[in-house]
Amino acid sequence: MRSQSRRMGQIVEDLLMLSRLETRQELPEEPVAMAPLLATLMKEAKALSHGRHDIELDADDNADLLGSTHELHSAFSNLVSNAVRYTPTEGRIQVSWKRTSEGARFSVTDSGHGIPANHLARLTERFYRVSSSRSRDSGGTGLGLSIVKHVLNRHQARLQIESEPGHGSTFSCVFNAARVLKPGQVLA
């Protein structure tokens, strides 16, 4: 009963987050310091993993974003926690934050089971599950990637998914240059 009540609580929390994302008109235009956000994400990933995975971070220190720290944390955290939940013990998870020619990219790559191509287009639908038994066992609500999609839409960014069964997955949040602050840039 306790685990089911926790699961229901998480579903309600995720539904409320989606509702807030859909009804908010204005996106806060605040500087999002990526170094502390990435440090928090790594701490959360390692706590969720309990040492069962090799989790690494590869990050540019000079690429911060413009947007909502709270929303971006939620989106990135969903991707990282999914990687931990769906990667078998002793698997590898690589978190990456890089400035690119088009802006910047946050990526989470895992050595998990991978996802068949016929499921990729539907992954961001509410409650969509590739494998309902595996999702339930991992504690997922089926709303995480929908939250990611909504947060990225609000930040004029897009989600890119690459996966191959048996070879893991990479989920990338691609931000355009207008969202990436230049080193030392201060907002007026």
LOVO-592107 format. One record per residue (C-alpha): residue in three letters; x, y, z; residue number from 0. Coordinates in steps of 0.05 Angstrom, whole numbers, plus 5000, padded with zeros to 4 digits. Example, Ala and Ser with C-alpha at 12.3 -4.5 7.8 and 13.67 -1.06 7.14 Angstrom:
BEGIN
[Ala; [5246; 4910; 5156]; 0]
[Ser; [5273; 4979; 5143]; 1]
REM end
This chain:
BEGIN
[Met; [5000; 5000; 5000]; 0]
[Arg; [5056; 5048; 5017]; 1]
[Ser; [5090; 5040; 4949]; 2]
[Gln; [5023; 5048; 4912]; 3]
[Ser; [5007; 5110; 4952]; 4]
[Arg; [5077; 5139; 4936]; 5]
[Arg; [5066; 5123; 4863]; 6]
[Met; [4997; 5157; 4863]; 7]
[Gly; [5028; 5217; 4897]; 8]
[Gln; [5082; 5221; 4843]; 9]
[Ile; [5029; 5216; 4788]; 10]
[Val; [4989; 5274; 4820]; 11]
[Glu; [5053; 5315; 4827]; 12]
[Asp; [5072; 5303; 4754]; 13]
[Leu; [5001; 5320; 4730]; 14]
[Leu; [5002; 5385; 4769]; 15]
[Met; [5070; 5402; 4738]; 16]
[Leu; [5042; 5389; 4668]; 17]
[Ser; [4981; 5432; 4683]; 18]
[Arg; [5025; 5489; 4707]; 19]
[Leu; [5068; 5484; 4645]; 20]
[Glu; [5008; 5485; 4599]; 21]
[Thr; [4974; 5544; 4632]; 22]
[Arg; [5034; 5589; 4644]; 23]
[Gln; [5037; 5643; 4592]; 24]
[Glu; [5103; 5677; 4609]; 25]
[Leu; [5169; 5642; 4617]; 26]
[Pro; [5215; 5672; 4670]; 27]
[Glu; [5275; 5701; 4634]; 28]
[Glu; [5327; 5688; 4687]; 29]
[Pro; [5400; 5666; 4680]; 30]
[Val; [5405; 5591; 4694]; 31]
[Ala; [5473; 5575; 4722]; 32]
[Met; [5487; 5506; 4693]; 33]
[Ala; [5546; 5486; 4737]; 34]
[Pro; [5506; 5482; 4802]; 35]
[Leu; [5446; 5452; 4765]; 36]
[Leu; [5490; 5397; 4736]; 37]
[Ala; [5521; 5385; 4805]; 38]
[Thr; [5451; 5376; 4834]; 39]
[Leu; [5431; 5329; 4778]; 40]
[Met; [5493; 5286; 4789]; 41]
[Lys; [5480; 5283; 4864]; 42]
[Glu; [5408; 5261; 4851]; 43]
[Ala; [5429; 5209; 4799]; 44]
[Lys; [5481; 5178; 4845]; 45]
[Ala; [5431; 5176; 4903]; 46]
[Leu; [5379; 5142; 4859]; 47]
[Ser; [5430; 5093; 4831]; 48]
[His; [5457; 5071; 4899]; 49]
[Gly; [5524; 5056; 4866]; 50]
[Arg; [5495; 5008; 4815]; 51]
[His; [5516; 5049; 4754]; 52]
[Asp; [5577; 5085; 4728]; 53]
[Ile; [5552; 5157; 4722]; 54]
[Glu; [5596; 5210; 4690]; 55]
[Leu; [5589; 5284; 4672]; 56]
[Asp; [5622; 5319; 4614]; 57]
[Ala; [5606; 5393; 4615]; 58]
[Asp; [5625; 5461; 4588]; 59]
[Asp; [5633; 5509; 4646]; 60]
[Asn; [5621; 5571; 4604]; 61]
[Ala; [5551; 5557; 4577]; 62]
[Asp; [5492; 5581; 4618]; 63]
[Leu; [5420; 5587; 4596]; 64]
[Leu; [5364; 5638; 4597]; 65]
[Gly; [5298; 5611; 4623]; 66]
[Ser; [5269; 5578; 4685]; 67]
[Thr; [5316; 5542; 4732]; 68]
[His; [5258; 5504; 4763]; 69]
[Glu; [5229; 5480; 4697]; 70]
[Leu; [5297; 5461; 4667]; 71]
[His; [5316; 5423; 4730]; 72]
[Ser; [5251; 5384; 4725]; 73]
[Ala; [5263; 5367; 4651]; 74]
[Phe; [5336; 5348; 4660]; 75]
[Ser; [5321; 5309; 4723]; 76]
[Asn; [5268; 5268; 4687]; 77]
[Leu; [5318; 5248; 4634]; 78]
[Val; [5373; 5230; 4684]; 79]
[Ser; [5326; 5191; 4730]; 80]
[Asn; [5298; 5153; 4670]; 81]
[Ala; [5369; 5133; 4650]; 82]
[Val; [5382; 5107; 4721]; 83]
[Arg; [5315; 5071; 4725]; 84]
[Tyr; [5320; 5037; 4657]; 85]
[Thr; [5395; 5020; 4655]; 86]
[Pro; [5413; 4952; 4684]; 87]
[Thr; [5460; 4947; 4743]; 88]
[Glu; [5533; 4960; 4724]; 89]
[Gly; [5510; 5000; 4664]; 90]
[Arg; [5539; 5067; 4643]; 91]
[Ile; [5505; 5135; 4642]; 92]
[Gln; [5538; 5196; 4610]; 93]
[Val; [5509; 5265; 4624]; 94]
[Ser; [5534; 5319; 4577]; 95]
[Trp; [5526; 5394; 4571]; 96]
[Lys; [5560; 5427; 4512]; 97]
[Arg; [5559; 5492; 4473]; 98]
[Thr; [5547; 5476; 4400]; 99]
[Ser; [5547; 5515; 4334]; 100]
[Glu; [5471; 5521; 4339]; 101]
[Gly; [5468; 5537; 4414]; 102]
[Ala; [5476; 5484; 4467]; 103]
[Arg; [5458; 5412; 4480]; 104]
[Phe; [5442; 5374; 4545]; 105]
[Ser; [5447; 5299; 4533]; 106]
[Val; [5437; 5236; 4574]; 107]
[Thr; [5466; 5173; 4543]; 108]
[Asp; [5455; 5105; 4575]; 109]
[Ser; [5476; 5033; 4562]; 110]
[Gly; [5405; 5008; 4575]; 111]
[His; [5360; 4962; 4535]; 112]
[Gly; [5346; 5013; 4481]; 113]
[Ile; [5279; 5029; 4450]; 114]
[Pro; [5251; 5001; 4385]; 115]
[Ala; [5244; 5053; 4330]; 116]
[Asn; [5168; 5044; 4325]; 117]
[His; [5160; 5072; 4396]; 118]
[Leu; [5205; 5134; 4390]; 119]
[Ala; [5153; 5182; 4360]; 120]
[Arg; [5103; 5168; 4417]; 121]
[Leu; [5150; 5171; 4477]; 122]
[Thr; [5129; 5242; 4497]; 123]
[Glu; [5055; 5225; 4499]; 124]
[Arg; [5024; 5224; 4569]; 125]
[Phe; [5024; 5155; 4600]; 126]
[Tyr; [5056; 5123; 4539]; 127]
[Arg; [5099; 5064; 4558]; 128]
[Val; [5145; 5021; 4516]; 129]
[Ser; [5139; 4964; 4566]; 130]
[Ser; [5086; 4972; 4620]; 131]
[Ser; [5116; 4918; 4665]; 132]
[Arg; [5185; 4949; 4664]; 133]
[Ser; [5158; 5019; 4675]; 134]
[Arg; [5116; 4998; 4735]; 135]
[Asp; [5175; 4961; 4765]; 136]
[Ser; [5220; 5022; 4758]; 137]
[Gly; [5170; 5070; 4791]; 138]
[Gly; [5157; 5113; 4729]; 139]
[Thr; [5091; 5151; 4721]; 140]
[Gly; [5090; 5154; 4645]; 141]
[Leu; [5090; 5231; 4648]; 142]
[Gly; [5164; 5248; 4652]; 143]
[Leu; [5179; 5255; 4578]; 144]
[Ser; [5114; 5294; 4568]; 145]
[Ile; [5140; 5343; 4621]; 146]
[Val; [5207; 5346; 4585]; 147]
[Lys; [5172; 5362; 4519]; 148]
[His; [5130; 5418; 4550]; 149]
[Val; [5190; 5450; 4586]; 150]
[Leu; [5231; 5449; 4522]; 151]
[Asn; [5174; 5478; 4481]; 152]
[Arg; [5170; 5536; 4531]; 153]
[His; [5246; 5547; 4521]; 154]
[Gln; [5241; 5543; 4444]; 155]
[Ala; [5283; 5479; 4448]; 156]
[Arg; [5271; 5409; 4422]; 157]
[Leu; [5280; 5338; 4446]; 158]
[Gln; [5321; 5291; 4403]; 159]
[Ile; [5319; 5216; 4417]; 160]
[Glu; [5367; 5165; 4389]; 161]
[Ser; [5361; 5093; 4409]; 162]
[Glu; [5374; 5023; 4385]; 163]
[Pro; [5351; 4960; 4420]; 164]
[Gly; [5409; 4927; 4456]; 165]
[His; [5453; 4990; 4451]; 166]
[Gly; [5422; 5041; 4497]; 167]
[Ser; [5392; 5110; 4484]; 168]
[Thr; [5411; 5183; 4480]; 169]
[Phe; [5361; 5237; 4499]; 170]
[Ser; [5383; 5307; 4480]; 171]
[Cys; [5354; 5375; 4495]; 172]
[Val; [5376; 5422; 4439]; 173]
[Phe; [5374; 5497; 4454]; 174]
[Asn; [5381; 5552; 4402]; 175]
[Ala; [5434; 5606; 4408]; 176]
[Ala; [5384; 5657; 4434]; 177]
[Arg; [5376; 5616; 4498]; 178]
[Val; [5451; 5608; 4511]; 179]
[Leu; [5485; 5663; 4550]; 180]
[Lys; [5554; 5686; 4527]; 181]
[Pro; [5610; 5677; 4579]; 182]
[Gly; [5605; 5735; 4628]; 183]
[Gln; [5539; 5761; 4598]; 184]
[Val; [5497; 5800; 4647]; 185]
[Leu; [5423; 5812; 4635]; 186]
[Ala; [5399; 5883; 4638]; 187]
REM end
